[in-house]
Amino acid sequence: RDGLCFCNDIAGLFQAIGIACNPIEWRLFIDSSSRSLKAVLLNNGNNYPSIPMAHSVHLKEDYTSVKILLSALKYDDYGWEVIGDFKMVSFLMGLQGGFTKFPCFLCLWDSRDTKAHYRTKGWPQRTKFSVKKSNVKWEPLIEPHTVLMPPLHIELGIIKQFVTAPDKESAAFQYLKDLFPKLSEAKVRAG
């Protein structure tokens, strides 16, 4: 439907392969490129293989296509945590693409305020997504707390743009320390 090949009975699929359909144990990975849009369920403990859920070579890489995908998968019924690259997170949060002033879905980091980038540690937290304010172009498709940071981009170091000057005592920095328990104290002190 709508150029998308997808599973329309997720509970039935889980039953057919003999796995309990517990949305808390799974996360939805969405990826897109100029050639395709795909969605896969990944098990949180990696105890089960990934389960392909949707694929399209016809849908473009945009907000409307992601909205069609989530609707087809009945995302509202399952509420999985979602993982994807930063561009996908922007679509999910309804943010405007390109070089925008407020590209982050977590805070109101001002990408154009180059003088304050390494001095300002406390950018205001983004509390709501109001259309036509702070680069929000559309209604968010999912709740911000269900977005997981993309590990590949963290591993490649792209995330350094967002964590170069956090307060070492903040809850966000503590979360990152807990997320990466093998991080040395020297690296933590260095930020």
Salt bridges, closest charged atoms under 4 A:
GLU61 OE1 - LYS87 NZ 3.39
ASP110 OD2 - LYS101 NZ 3.85
